[in-house]
Amino acid sequence: SQAESWIANLDLVRRDEFDAVREMASRAREENEKLSARIAELEDQLKQTKVKTAKPAAKAAASGSASVKATSKPRRTTSKTPAKET
């Protein structure tokens, strides 16, 4: 009939297929929320780690002893003998 051919031409999905895709989307959304929370937790831990490592460096720089070592040039390990002319 004409109604059946009209419905067949529509881009429709069956209810069970729709429910399956909706369930997949729901699970993906839940996983996304869990992963977002985990990322936020790891970023907080990273910030705390950076703060802990920055504080000792700041204290050492304030005392002056570490800043001299940090700014001094590294020692040369090769000898300074003049090149022989041939």
C-alpha positions as CSV (number, residue, x, y, z in Angstrom):
1,S,0.0,0.0,0.0
2,Q,0.9,3.6,-0.3
3,A,1.3,4.1,3.5
4,E,3.7,1.2,3.7
5,S,5.9,2.5,0.9
6,W,5.9,6.0,2.5
7,I,7.0,4.5,5.8
8,A,9.7,2.4,4.1
9,N,11.2,5.5,2.5
10,L,11.5,7.2,5.9
11,D,14.8,6.9,7.7
12,L,13.5,5.2,10.8
13,V,15.1,2.8,13.2
14,R,13.4,0.0,15.2
15,R,12.8,0.6,18.9
16,D,15.2,-2.0,20.1
17,E,18.0,-0.5,18.0
18,F,17.2,3.0,19.4
19,D,17.2,1.7,22.9
20,A,20.6,-0.1,22.4
21,V,22.2,3.1,21.0
22,R,20.7,5.2,23.8
23,E,22.2,2.7,26.4
24,M,25.6,3.0,24.7
25,A,25.4,6.8,24.8
26,S,24.4,6.7,28.5
27,R,27.4,4.4,29.4
28,A,29.7,6.6,27.4
29,R,28.5,9.7,29.2
30,E,29.0,8.0,32.6
31,E,32.5,6.9,31.6
32,N,33.3,10.5,30.4
33,E,32.2,11.9,33.7
34,K,34.4,9.4,35.6
35,L,37.4,10.2,33.4
36,S,36.8,13.9,33.8
37,A,36.8,13.5,37.6
38,R,40.0,11.4,37.4
39,I,41.7,14.0,35.2
40,A,40.8,16.8,37.7
41,E,42.2,14.7,40.5
42,L,45.5,14.0,38.7
43,E,45.8,17.7,37.8
44,D,45.4,18.6,41.5
45,Q,48.0,16.1,42.5
46,L,50.3,17.5,39.8
47,K,49.8,21.1,41.1
48,Q,50.6,20.0,44.6
49,T,53.7,18.2,43.5
50,K,54.9,21.3,41.6
51,V,54.2,23.5,44.7
52,K,56.2,21.1,46.9
53,T,59.2,21.1,44.6
54,A,59.0,24.8,44.0
55,K,59.1,25.7,47.7
56,P,62.5,24.1,48.5
57,A,64.0,25.8,45.4
58,A,62.6,29.1,46.5
59,K,64.0,28.7,50.0
60,A,67.4,27.7,48.7
61,A,67.5,30.7,46.4
62,A,66.5,33.0,49.3
63,S,69.4,31.7,51.4
64,G,71.9,32.6,48.7
65,S,74.0,29.4,48.8
66,A,72.2,27.5,46.2
67,S,71.9,30.4,43.8
68,V,75.7,30.7,43.6
69,K,76.0,27.0,42.7
70,A,73.1,27.3,40.2
71,T,74.6,30.3,38.4
72,S,78.3,29.2,38.4
73,K,79.7,27.9,35.1
74,P,80.4,24.2,34.9
75,R,84.1,23.1,35.2
76,R,86.0,22.1,32.1
77,T,87.1,18.6,32.0
78,T,89.5,18.9,29.1
79,S,93.0,20.2,29.4
80,K,93.9,23.5,27.8
81,T,97.0,22.6,25.9
82,P,97.9,24.6,22.8
83,A,97.6,22.8,19.5
84,K,100.9,21.9,17.9
85,E,101.7,23.6,14.6
86,T,103.0,21.3,11.8
